[in-house]
């Protein structure tokens, strides 16, 4: 992950591109600048619900052994090689934000 990103796609663009519905359009984040350290809720598609964009997940990876959410600050710049090698480190899989 990076420390900053943007999400410029509109709700209609996301629906059209993925042929999908959005669970809560009121919380759908669309902005030019997103700071990872603010841990905003971002639209994601979970592997368990590929027919729905959910906005109920905050930015940041949280290992199952972490004692609290403060550990997220250590994973904002996580490398995919590390995550792949850590089999059960992260329980929920999701597509990277679009």
Buried (B, 14 or more C-beta within 10 A) or exposed (E): BEEEBEBEBEEEEBBEEBEBEBEEEEBBEBEEEBEBEEBBBBBBBBEEEEEBBBBEBEBBBBBEEBEEEEBBEEBBEBEEEEBEEEEEBBEEEBEEBB
